[in-house]
Amino acid sequence: MKLNVDFSELFRAVAPLEYVVTEFVLDGGAGDLEGISRALNRGMILGEGINLNQIDGANGVLNYDGHQVMLYIPDQGDNAEAVLKNGKLGTRVHVAECSIIELMREKGRLKRYDVISRLDGSFPVFGYDAEGEVEGGTDLEACKNCLKILNYKGCNTQPESVNRQVFENFSFSQFFETYSSYFKSLPAKIAKSSTNYTDDWYSISSKLRNELDYKCEQCHVDLHSDKTLLHTLHINGNKANNKRANLKVLCADCLKKHPRRESVYVSNTEVLKINTLRREQKHFETVDYALLLKRVDMALYGLIHKCQYRKLPLPELGVVVMEKELPLMIDIAWPAQQIAVLVDMSKAKMLLKQGWSVYSAFDTLTYFDVFEERLITAINQHGS
């Protein structure tokens, strides 16, 4: 089936940064897409049967049908034996739309790449040596260019010693989780819920959340209005230890960012809801960049680090604009200048109608000099 989709409204929505998007069509039946999605969630490699031109990097991170993916070259040639012993010698794994992927697109050489959502860092490779073909699994590293264009963990805006640690301690699982707001789900390996809870766990958790009046112990947001956004964490990871000292009640956003939690999928909408409530409850009365980084959607970390590095005026969290009776929740905003940055651009058209300037998070980071100039101009015109 050929599906022609009109994205003209969306293209106009990203016009503030003059980002050029070309027309495209999706080929293949719904069943094909569903099967590919299941395979990605299981961490399988996709080679034949997938149209690599449908890998979308418009948000920076690579995306196929709403699933975060990676591209890598399994064929290591005559270097395969060495790569199997030391993955650092192999070709890099691409997680974003870096200059190398752009070049491969232009030259029509994406077919060299396999598509995968594997999170343990071990990738199947093959090649040959003097005795013939060799194959196996090895720990390949992420492409540094990919991480730099995303300013992952501030790797472009922090001291070299910090940047080195970002690269050396890189985790595919942690990377996927950071940018999960752009996607439908996390791959099965880290989205899978544990079955090690005690039989009475749900009643224990429910009772504790009720005793704490449905408030997060970390950020203190009150979640009476949406109790599904409040969770109970086993601090030491032992789910059989339900002693109060080992339990912490956290909102979904604080849970996702807690260093001792298991990987968890939290949608962009859930983070927006929490930040809206934090704002309504006056938790953002005094904000600096340190607090902003604790509360903003993790997918915006790279952009916030850049804003901090360039000493831009602080954006605000939890800003909501009403479109008739529909609340439009904004990721970060400069309300006095009516400037908004969004992870999900589906709201852009409605905000533009109300006179806002709207930018996607990745375009803002990519064309930061342009964005900075427009923001400063707006501040000078309208005041801070």
Residue pairs with C-beta under 8 A, 6 or more apart in sequence:
1 27
1 28
1 29
1 30
2 25
2 26
2 27
3 25
3 26
3 27
4 25
5 24
5 25
5 26
7 21
9 349
10 345
10 346
10 348
10 349
11 21
12 349
12 352
13 345
13 348
13 349
13 352
13 358
14 21
14 345
14 348
14 358
14 359
14 360
14 363
16 357
16 358
16 359
16 374
17 359
17 360
17 363
17 364
17 366
17 367
17 370
17 371
19 360
19 363
19 367
21 58
24 53
24 54
26 54
27 51
28 51
32 49
33 65
36 46
36 49
36 50
36 64
36 65
37 65
37 66
37 67
39 46
40 46
40 64
40 67
40 69
40 115
40 116
40 117
40 187
41 67
41 117
41 185
41 187
41 188
41 191
42 187
42 188
43 116
43 117
43 118
43 119
43 187
43 188
43 189
44 116
45 74
45 114
45 115
45 116
45 118
45 124
46 114
46 115
46 116
47 114
47 115
50 64
50 115
52 110
52 111
52 113
52 115
53 105
53 110
54 64
54 65
55 62
55 63
55 64
55 69
55 71
55 110
55 115
56 62
56 63
56 64
57 63
57 96
57 97
57 101
58 97
58 360
58 362
59 182
59 360
59 361
59 362
60 96
60 97
60 149
60 150
60 179
60 361
60 362
60 365
60 366
61 68
61 95
61 96
61 97
61 150
61 179
61 182
62 68
62 69
62 70
62 71
62 94
62 95
62 96
62 97
62 101
63 69
63 182
63 183
64 115
66 183
66 184
67 117
67 183
67 184
67 185
67 187
68 117
68 176
68 179
68 180
68 182
68 183
68 187
69 115
69 116
69 117
70 93
70 94
70 95
70 115
70 116
70 117
70 118
70 172
71 93
71 94
71 101
71 110
71 113
71 114
71 115
72 91
72 92
72 93
72 94
72 113
72 114
72 116
72 123
72 140
73 91
73 112
73 113
73 114
74 114
74 123
74 124
74 125
74 126
75 112
75 125
75 126
75 127
76 83
76 90
76 91
76 125
76 126
76 127
77 127
77 128
78 127
78 128
78 129
79 89
79 90
79 127
80 125
80 126
80 127
80 128
80 129
80 134
80 135
81 127
81 129
81 134
82 89
83 89
83 90
83 125
83 127
83 138
83 140
84 125
84 134
84 136
84 137
84 138
85 138
86 138
87 121
87 123
87 138
87 139
87 140
87 141
88 141
90 125
90 138
90 140
90 141
91 140
92 140
92 141
92 142
92 143
92 144
92 146
93 123
93 140
93 141
93 142
93 143
93 172
94 100
94 101
94 113
94 142
94 143
94 146
95 142
95 143
95 146
95 147
95 172
95 175
96 143
96 146
96 147
96 149
96 150
97 149
98 143
98 145
98 146
98 148
98 149
99 145
99 149
100 143
100 145
101 110
104 110
104 112
104 113
116 123
117 176
117 187
118 172
119 172
119 173
119 176
119 187
119 189
119 190
120 172
120 173
120 189
121 139
121 140
121 171
121 172
122 137
122 138
122 139
123 137
123 138
123 139
123 140
124 135
124 136
124 137
125 135
125 136
125 137
125 138
125 140
126 133
126 134
126 135
126 136
127 133
127 134
127 135
128 134
141 170
142 170
142 172
142 175
144 167
147 155
147 166
147 167
147 170
148 155
148 156
149 365
149 366
150 179
150 302
150 362
150 365
151 157
151 301
151 302
151 303
151 305
151 306
151 365
152 166
152 175
152 178
152 301
152 302
153 166
153 301
153 302
153 305
154 162
154 166
154 301
154 302
154 305
154 306
154 309
155 162
155 163
155 166
155 167
156 163
156 305
156 306
157 305
157 306
157 308
157 309
158 166
158 305
173 189
173 190
173 263
174 263
176 186
176 187
176 190
177 186
177 190
177 256
177 263
177 264
177 265
177 298
178 298
178 299
178 301
179 298
179 299
180 186
180 265
180 266
180 267
180 298
180 299
181 266
181 267
181 268
181 271
181 297
181 298
181 299
181 343
181 344
182 268
182 299
182 343
185 191
185 265
186 263
186 265
190 262
190 263
191 263
191 265
194 239
194 262
196 239
196 240
197 239
198 204
198 239
198 240
198 242
200 242
201 239
201 242
204 232
204 242
204 247
205 231
205 232
205 247
208 232
208 244
208 247
208 249
209 227
209 230
209 232
209 249
212 249
213 222
213 224
214 222
214 223
214 224
214 227
214 230
215 221
215 222
215 223
215 249
216 223
216 230
216 249
216 250
216 251
216 254
217 248
217 249
217 250
218 248
218 250
218 251
218 254
218 258
219 251
219 253
219 254
219 278
219 283
219 294
219 295
220 283
221 251
221 274
221 277
221 278
221 281
221 283
222 277
222 281
223 229
223 230
223 251
223 274
223 277
225 277
226 273
226 277
229 251
229 252
229 270
229 273
229 274
230 249
230 250
230 251
230 252
231 249
231 250
231 251
231 252
231 255
232 247
232 248
232 249
232 250
233 247
233 248
233 249
233 250
233 255
233 258
233 260
233 261
234 241
234 242
234 246
234 247
235 245
235 246
235 247
235 248
235 260
236 246
236 260
237 260
237 262
238 246
248 258
250 258
251 274
252 264
252 266
252 270
252 271
252 274
253 266
253 270
253 271
253 274
253 275
253 295
255 261
255 264
255 266
256 264
256 266
256 298
257 294
257 298
268 297
268 299
268 331
268 343
268 344
269 329
269 344
271 297
272 297
272 329
272 330
272 331
273 329
275 295
275 296
275 317
275 318
275 329
276 318
276 320
276 327
276 329
277 318
278 284
278 295
278 317
278 318
279 316
279 317
279 318
279 319
279 320
280 318
284 295
284 316
284 317
284 318
287 314
287 316
287 317
288 314
289 304
289 307
289 308
289 314
292 304
292 314
292 315
292 317
293 301
293 304
293 305
293 308
295 317
296 304
296 317
296 331
296 332
297 331
297 343
299 343
299 361
300 331
300 332
300 341
300 343
300 361
302 365
303 332
303 341
303 361
303 364
303 365
304 315
304 332
306 365
306 368
307 315
310 368
310 372
312 372
312 375
313 334
313 375
313 379
313 384
315 332
315 333
315 334
315 341
316 332
316 333
316 334
316 335
317 331
317 332
318 329
319 329
319 330
319 333
319 335
319 340
320 327
320 328
320 329
320 330
321 327
321 328
321 330
321 351
321 354
321 356
322 328
323 350
323 353
323 354
326 350
328 347
328 350
328 351
329 347
330 340
330 341
330 342
330 347
330 351
331 340
331 341
331 342
331 343
331 361
332 340
332 341
333 339
333 340
333 341
334 375
334 378
334 379
336 379
336 382
336 383
336 384
337 357
337 375
337 378
337 379
337 382
338 354
338 355
338 356
338 357
338 378
339 356
339 357
339 359
339 374
339 375
339 378
340 351
340 356
340 357
340 358
340 359
341 358
341 359
341 360
341 361
341 364
342 348
342 358
342 359
342 360
342 361
343 360
343 361
345 358
345 360
348 358
348 360
351 358
352 358
357 374
357 378
359 371
364 371
